[in-house]
Amino acid sequence: MSTHQDCYNYTPLESDALIVDGRQLLADRPEIRNWSYEEIHHFQRRRNECRHPDDVEAIVVHETDSMQWTEASMQALQNRGEGVHFAVLRDGTVYQHNDVVQRLGHARPHNGSSIGIELVNQPDPAGSGDPQIESTIWNTEASGDRPYRLPTGEQLRATYHLFEHVVIGGTGSPLSVPLEWPGVIGEYYVAFPIPALRGPNPDPIRGVVAHANFTSKVDGHVPTLYLWLRLSGAGGRLGHTAALERAIHLAGDGRYAPAGSLTDHGLDGRPVIPLEEPPEEEEEEEAAPPADGEPHWWDWEGF
């Protein structure tokens, strides 16, 4: 296949490979299934466009607002002229729907430079027995008095390993999305739409950003905070378990930005998450399972 020119009109030969600009990249993790599988929808637009890898500068982290990723949910996106490059299922399996250099409709007005990743999760359920963060300022601002349902640990771990290839450019990937975080401003993670990223003439996004940072939703904040802790967090990068526990702790401490703290960004009095100093000891890459062999709740496949 000719790169940059026909990114939407072929079927990969390797069904379990990550596809980047026509290249089939094999990786030990995460578990990837691409659109050569019949059940994995290949999104198409009325006018398909391919991009040069250098033009891909951002990743937008979404959550699906549903607990299933089925043929019907994929087709619903297609019917709206929308689509995402990746979906991360509850058990950590990654579906790749399109080559990452194909432009898809998932993050207007930032579709031209971004990749879309969906974590299958309904972030603001009316009530469930799943692990969750109780109602917080940043969540209730958008969704009313509802808790935030957490993604599974397997989803977050798989998303991180996907980022190793897509953001950091591992396994021979020609992509190198910058490790920048538009939602991290000073000592805060902004859990609210950022004015500069919205409107008729928004600033371009670079790096990794939650969908909720430029829409009136709550999706993407906790996964993005987790990824920041793993890839760039102040004081050093954390392993999976430490980053997950830290992200949950931080996200549960939403508050309103003090007057004068984010004036230049138009965010005084808006929901933010203070980024406290990280713990003194960092965790190794992967934590060992509990001694009794029982998985942590965040490793439970059925969560």
C-alpha positions in Angstrom: 0.0 0.0 0.0 1.2 3.5 -0.8 1.6 5.4 2.4 -0.3 8.6 3.1 -2.4 8.1 -0.1 -4.7 5.1 0.4 -5.0 4.7 4.1 -8.7 3.8 4.1 -8.9 1.3 1.3 -7.1 -1.9 2.3 -7.4 -4.8 4.8 -4.3 -5.6 7.0 -2.7 -9.0 6.4 -1.9 -9.3 10.1 -5.1 -9.3 12.1 -3.4 -8.7 15.5 -1.0 -5.9 14.4 -1.1 -2.2 15.2 -1.5 -0.4 11.8 0.4 2.9 11.5 0.6 4.5 8.0 0.2 1.1 6.4 2.9 -0.5 8.5 1.9 -3.6 10.4 3.6 -3.3 13.8 3.6 -6.4 16.1 3.7 -5.8 19.8 3.5 -8.1 22.9 1.0 -5.7 24.5 -1.6 -4.6 24.5 -3.7 -7.2 22.8 -4.7 -5.6 19.5 -7.3 -6.7 17.0 -7.7 -4.6 13.8 -10.4 -4.3 11.2 -9.4 -7.4 9.4 -11.7 -9.1 11.9 -15.2 -9.1 10.5 -16.8 -7.8 13.8 -14.5 -4.7 14.0 -16.1 -1.9 12.0 -13.9 0.0 9.6 -15.2 3.6 9.7 -15.5 5.6 6.5 -16.3 9.2 5.8 -18.1 10.8 2.9 -14.7 12.2 1.9 -11.9 10.0 3.2 -8.6 11.8 3.9 -5.1 10.5 4.7 -2.5 12.4 6.7 1.2 12.4 6.9 2.4 10.9 10.2 4.0 14.2 11.0 0.6 15.9 10.9 -0.7 13.7 13.8 0.0 15.8 16.8 -2.7 14.9 19.4 -4.6 12.1 21.0 -8.1 12.7 22.3 -9.2 10.4 25.1 -12.9 9.6 25.1 -15.3 7.4 27.1 -18.2 5.8 25.3 -21.0 6.7 27.7 -22.2 3.1 27.4 -21.0 -0.2 28.8 -20.9 -2.1 25.5 -19.0 -1.8 22.2 -21.2 -3.6 19.8 -22.0 -3.7 16.1 -24.9 -1.4 16.8 -22.8 1.2 18.7 -20.2 1.2 16.0 -22.8 1.6 13.3 -24.4 4.5 15.2 -21.2 6.4 15.0 -20.9 5.6 11.3 -24.4 6.8 10.7 -23.5 10.2 12.2 -20.4 10.4 10.1 -18.2 9.9 13.1 -15.6 7.3 14.1 -12.6 6.5 16.4 -9.3 4.9 15.7 -9.2 2.7 18.8 -11.7 1.3 21.3 -10.4 -0.2 24.6 -12.7 -2.8 25.9 -13.4 -3.5 29.6 -11.0 -6.5 29.6 -8.2 -4.4 28.0 -8.5 -5.8 24.5 -7.9 -3.0 21.9 -9.9 -2.8 18.7 -8.2 -0.8 16.0 -10.9 0.5 13.5 -8.7 2.5 11.2 -5.2 3.4 10.3 -4.1 6.2 12.6 -3.2 8.4 9.6 -6.8 8.4 8.4 -8.8 11.5 9.5 -12.0 10.6 11.4 -14.8 12.6 13.0 -14.5 12.3 16.7 -13.3 15.6 18.2 -14.6 18.7 16.3 -12.8 21.1 15.8 -9.6 19.1 16.3 -10.2 16.1 13.9 -7.5 17.2 11.5 -4.5 16.6 13.8 -5.8 14.0 16.3 -6.3 10.3 16.9 -9.4 9.2 18.8 -9.3 6.6 21.6 -12.5 5.4 23.2 -12.5 3.6 26.6 -15.7 1.6 26.9 -17.2 3.1 30.0 -20.3 5.0 31.1 -18.6 7.6 33.3 -21.6 9.1 35.0 -24.2 6.3 35.6 -27.3 7.0 37.6 -26.1 4.2 40.0 -24.2 1.0 39.8 -22.3 -1.4 42.0 -19.0 -0.8 40.1 -16.0 0.9 41.7 -16.5 4.6 41.4 -15.6 8.0 42.7 -18.4 9.6 44.6 -19.9 12.8 43.3 -17.2 15.4 42.8 -17.2 19.1 41.8 -15.9 18.4 38.3 -18.4 15.6 37.6 -21.5 17.2 39.1 -20.8 20.4 37.1 -21.6 18.5 33.9 -23.8 15.6 34.9 -25.7 16.5 38.0 -25.4 14.6 41.3 -23.9 11.4 40.0 -20.8 9.4 40.8 -18.1 8.7 38.3 -17.7 5.1 37.3 -14.0 4.1 37.0 -12.6 2.5 33.9 -11.1 -0.9 34.7 -7.4 -1.3 35.5 -6.9 -3.5 32.5 -8.4 -0.8 30.3 -6.0 1.8 31.7 -3.0 -0.5 31.5 -3.8 -1.4 27.8 -4.2 2.3 27.0 -0.8 3.1 28.4 0.9 0.3 26.4 -0.9 1.6 23.3 0.5 5.0 24.0 4.0 3.5 24.2 3.7 2.8 20.5 1.6 5.8 19.3 2.9 8.6 21.5 6.4 7.5 22.3 6.9 6.0 18.8 7.9 2.5 19.9 8.0 -0.7 17.7 9.1 1.3 14.6 6.1 3.6 14.6 6.6 6.7 12.5 4.4 8.7 14.8 5.7 10.8 17.7 2.9 12.7 19.3 4.4 15.2 21.7 4.2 14.5 25.4 2.2 17.6 26.2 -0.9 17.9 28.3 -3.2 20.8 27.5 -5.3 20.0 30.6 -2.4 20.4 33.0 -2.0 24.1 33.7 0.4 25.1 36.5 -0.3 23.1 39.6 -3.8 22.0 38.4 -5.4 19.4 36.2 -8.3 21.4 34.6 -11.5 19.2 34.8 -13.5 21.6 32.8 -13.7 22.8 29.1 -10.7 25.1 28.4 -11.9 28.2 26.6 -8.8 28.4 24.3 -9.6 25.0 22.9 -13.2 25.8 22.0 -15.0 28.3 19.9 -14.8 29.2 16.2 -11.0 29.8 16.3 -9.6 27.4 18.9 -5.9 26.9 19.6 -4.6 23.7 18.0 -4.1 20.9 20.4 -0.8 19.1 20.9 -0.2 16.1 23.0 -2.8 14.2 25.1 -6.1 15.7 26.0 -9.5 14.6 27.5 -12.5 15.0 25.3 -14.1 16.9 28.2 -11.4 19.5 28.0 -13.2 21.1 25.0 -16.8 19.7 25.3 -19.5 19.9 27.9 -19.0 16.3 29.1 -16.9 14.5 31.7 -15.3 11.8 29.6 -11.5 11.3 29.5 -10.4 13.1 32.7 -9.4 10.1 34.8 -7.8 8.1 32.0 -5.8 11.2 31.0 -4.8 11.9 34.6 -3.6 8.3 34.9 -1.6 8.6 31.6 0.0 11.8 32.8 1.1 10.1 36.0 2.6 7.2 34.0 4.2 9.3 31.2 5.1 12.7 32.6 3.9 13.1 36.2 5.8 15.7 38.3 8.6 14.0 40.2 8.8 11.0 37.8 6.8 8.4 36.0 4.8 5.9 38.1 4.0 2.2 37.5 0.5 1.0 36.8 -0.8 0.4 40.4 0.8 3.5 41.8 -0.6 5.7 39.0 -4.0 4.2 39.2 -4.3 4.7 43.0 -2.9 8.2 42.6 -5.3 9.1 39.9 -8.2 7.9 41.9 -7.0 9.9 44.9 -6.4 13.1 43.0 -9.7 12.9 41.0 -11.6 12.6 44.3 -10.3 15.9 45.4 -11.9 18.2 42.9 -12.3 21.8 43.9 -12.9 25.3 42.4 -9.8 27.1 41.2 -9.0 30.0 43.6 -9.4 33.5 42.4 -6.4 34.7 40.5 -4.9 31.2 40.0 -6.0 30.7 36.4 -7.2 34.1 35.4 -5.1 34.2 32.2 -6.9 31.0 31.0 -10.4 32.2 31.9 -10.7 29.4 34.5 -10.9 31.1 37.8 -13.7 29.4 39.9 -13.9 26.4 37.5 -13.4 22.8 38.6 -9.8 21.7 38.9 -7.9 18.8 40.4 -4.8 19.9 42.4 -1.8 18.0 41.5 -0.2 17.1 44.8 3.4 16.1 45.1 3.9 12.4 44.2 4.7 9.8 46.8 8.4 9.5 47.8 8.8 6.0 46.5 7.9 5.1 43.0 6.5 1.7 42.1 8.1 -0.7 39.7 6.5 -1.2 36.2 4.1 -3.9 37.2 2.9 -4.8 40.7 2.9 -8.4 41.8 -0.5 -10.0 42.5 -1.7 -10.4 46.1 -0.1 -13.3 48.0 -3.3 -15.2 48.1 -3.6 -15.2 44.3 -6.7 -13.2 44.2 -6.6 -10.3 41.8 -7.0 -6.7 42.8 -10.4 -5.3 41.8 -8.8 -3.3 39.0 -7.4 -6.5 37.5 -10.7 -8.4 37.6 -11.7 -9.1 34.0 -15.4 -9.0 34.9 -15.2 -5.6 36.4 
